[in-house]
Amino acid sequence: MAAQYLTPEQDEKIRQWERWNRNYFIFAFVALTIILVFSSQLGLSSGESWGPLGVLIAALITPIIVLQLKLACPACGQKIGWQAKLMAPDQCKTCGTFLRSRD
């Protein structure tokens, strides 16, 4: 059986997801670092309660989960987001398609 690869259009969809995922991760990491370092000065943390700080952290983390849930193999439609980290996996575990174009 010959190896299956994505079409250039399918490959572009995967690369677009990777760009969004990577860029949002960098933004969220920087934002979380700033928020956690300056939370007491910004009045977000009282020391005993998460309050607004917890809401901000949840708001920053939720899109990461949504991005992971959104990624699907363009060839078979199987959700593959949890196989990914910042980048899409090399191959779909369900259909065996390599998640890049042949060229």
Sequence and secondary structure as in RCSB ss.txt:
>XXXX:A:sequence
MAAQYLTPEQDEKIRQWERWNRNYFIFAFVALTIILVFSSQLGLSSGESWGPLGVLIAALITPIIVLQLKLACPA
CGQKIGWQAKLMAPDQCKTCGTFLRSRD
>XXXX:A:secstr
    EE HHHHHHHHHHHHHHHHHHHHHHHHHHHHHHHTTTTT   SS  HHHHHHHHHHHHHHHHHHHH B TT
T  B GGG SSS  SB TTT  EEEE  
